[in-house]
């Protein structure tokens, strides 16, 4: 497992501890019932702290575990 994926997984698991692996990797605000505004703030703070990046809010339809991971791996600011 690559380092960024495992680090991002830890962030998601801290906010959404009840997700199984498949749910976690496919997580979006629309697929995770517990993903509300407070969860977004918590996830954003964890990602910023873990990766040392500033996360900017994007369109909810484009936010996902894989999308955030892709942005981190490309060295871009994560879009949440």
Secondary structure, DSSP 8 states (H G I E B T S, - for coil): --HHHHHHHHHHHHH-TT--HHHHHT--TTT-TT--HHHHHHHHHHHHHHHT---B---GGG--HHHHHHHHHTT---B-
